[in-house]
Amino acid sequence: MVKLMSKCIVIGAGPGGMSAAIYLKRAGIDVILIEKMVPGGEMLKTNKIENYLGFDSIDGGELALRMSSQVKDLGIEIIRDDITDISYDNTFIVTGLKNKYQADYVIIATGRVPRKLGLDMEEALLNRGISYCATCDGAFYKGKEVAIVGGGDSALTEALYLSDICLKVYVLVRKDLKASDILQNRVKNKDNIVILKNVSVSQFISSDSLTGVLLNDGRKLDVNGLFIAIGGTPDISFLKNLNVDTINGYIKTDDKMRTNIKGLYAVGDVRYKDFYQIITAASDGAIAALSIREDD
Ligand code: NDP
């Protein structure tokens, strides 16, 4: 295993991580950006972004590409590795599946993973009717009836996307919608989107793949696809050897993105905060980088 050294390591190349890397590099601080998949994070799952400053409307993948190009053009190395452990012994030792890394400062920008419904067969039916990403999998359900679970911005964004591909889209909301008014109004104008409130899925109906869902009120919906868009939770199991303070599973930071561990910062969706947006993640990243410059 090679050991790579840098003044600072940023883990996760979503908007928070990429913004941090750009600010660090421009401040003359040596930085490595580590990402286990492709740069972009949750942006890659969003087809249309209309609230990121500077763009009236932009595809999430396109915005991710622009950000990663900006990172690469500055000469910042994006290393593909899956981090499994971080320990501290005078410096941080970051262990991935491929390499070990050493740094004085680490910024955690690993975001969240999709929350599961937790029903029987959820795992087994993944990619056989169940999906957590409409932009990725919507095309498989062309002309079919599908349902989405969730009442937030993600659920309605996905509903609007799917309504252009699918015959009918049910949105299953456990209580009431919490999505922004602009999305709710757009959904109202779509004839093939049906919102069902105060319902939850109690069972998946399947043969080889999903053929329907049973709702808690006894109704059965014949759908070929079920998109689960009920938010996410951070996966910070790689921090098990550091006693990082958390709130509800999210990393606790101060307003300079510092955690309780000296030299360790957290930005974006992995951190406990009020608003989870691309622009707030980017802002967190900038703040963490500037804090490191101040703290060094
Ligand atoms: P949210 O946490 O905002 O919403 C989650 C939704 O899922 C809620 O309706 C919640 O219901 C429901 N839910 C949670 N758990 C369950 C469950 N077990 N069963 C059924 N329903 C459940 O998550 P989102 O992913 O929608 O959004 C995350 C953040 O990203 C938000 O800040 C959002 O504004 C932002 N976002 C912005 C977009 C944009 O601006 N273009 C696009 C997408 C997301 P309840 O309300 O009852 O808890």
Residues whose N, C-alpha, C, O or C-beta is under 5 A from the ligand:
A	BS01	NDP	K48 I49 N51 G150 G151 G152 D153 S154 A155 T157 R174 K175 D176 K178 A229 I230 G231 Y276
